[in-house]
């Protein structure tokens, strides 16, 4: 039996914990129908990361790469909401 890559993923180096205000703002962005797709995607990445998902799991759920997920996780960890802007 081949192991599932999600089961082999190492723990994230940049664990995300959100304040209530950050969570509210990210949820608002993630639900927005008229926001640019990339902003919605970044908000979802951070919300899933805060929920304890690995980069590989998030990437599979959002149809992107683990590298992209890791980049936005790191930027949020270092710069908070400002880090998600272009």
C-alpha positions as CSV (number, residue, x, y, z in Angstrom):
1,X,0.0,0.0,0.0
2,X,1.3,3.4,-1.0
3,X,1.3,6.0,1.9
4,X,-0.8,9.1,1.5
5,X,1.4,12.2,1.1
6,X,-0.8,14.1,3.5
7,X,0.0,11.5,6.2
8,X,3.7,12.0,5.7
9,X,3.7,15.9,5.8
10,X,5.9,17.4,8.4
11,X,4.4,19.9,10.9
12,X,4.3,23.5,9.6
13,X,7.3,25.6,10.6
14,X,4.9,28.7,10.9
15,X,2.0,27.7,13.1
16,X,-0.9,30.1,12.7
17,X,-3.0,31.4,15.6
18,X,-5.6,34.0,14.8
19,X,-7.0,36.8,17.0
20,X,-10.8,37.1,16.9
21,X,-10.4,40.2,14.7
22,X,-8.1,38.5,12.2
23,X,-10.4,35.5,12.0
24,X,-13.4,37.7,11.3
25,X,-11.6,39.7,8.6
26,X,-10.3,36.5,6.9
27,X,-13.7,34.9,7.0
28,X,-15.2,38.0,5.5
29,X,-12.6,38.0,2.7
30,X,-13.0,34.2,2.1
31,X,-16.8,34.6,1.6
32,X,-16.6,37.7,-0.6
33,X,-18.0,37.2,-4.1
34,X,-16.6,40.4,-5.5
35,X,-13.1,40.3,-4.2
36,X,-10.2,39.3,-6.5
37,X,-9.7,35.5,-6.5
38,X,-6.2,35.7,-5.2
39,X,-7.3,37.6,-2.1
40,X,-10.0,35.0,-1.4
41,X,-7.5,32.1,-1.9
42,X,-5.0,33.7,0.5
43,X,-7.6,34.1,3.2
44,X,-8.7,30.5,2.8
45,X,-5.1,29.3,3.0
46,X,-4.6,31.1,6.3
47,X,-7.9,30.0,7.7
48,X,-7.1,26.3,6.9
49,X,-3.6,26.8,8.3
50,X,-5.1,28.1,11.5
51,X,-7.3,25.1,11.6
52,X,-4.3,22.9,11.8
53,X,-4.1,21.6,8.2
54,X,-0.7,20.9,6.6
55,X,0.4,22.8,3.5
56,X,-0.1,19.6,1.5
57,X,-3.7,19.2,2.7
58,X,-4.5,22.9,2.1
59,X,-2.9,22.7,-1.4
60,X,-5.0,19.6,-2.3
61,X,-8.2,21.3,-1.0
62,X,-7.6,24.5,-2.9
63,X,-6.1,23.0,-6.0
64,X,-2.7,24.7,-5.7
65,X,0.8,23.8,-4.7
66,X,2.2,23.2,-1.2
67,X,4.9,25.8,-2.1
68,X,2.3,28.5,-2.7
69,X,0.5,27.6,0.5
70,X,3.8,27.7,2.4
71,X,4.6,31.1,1.0
72,X,1.3,32.7,2.2
73,X,1.5,30.9,5.5
74,X,5.0,32.3,6.1
75,X,4.0,35.8,5.0
76,X,1.0,35.9,7.3
77,X,3.1,34.5,10.2
78,X,5.6,37.3,9.7
79,X,3.4,40.2,8.6
80,X,-0.1,39.2,9.7
81,X,-2.9,40.6,7.5
82,X,-0.6,43.1,5.8
83,X,1.4,40.2,4.5
84,X,-1.5,39.0,2.3
85,X,-1.5,42.1,0.2
86,X,0.3,42.5,-3.1
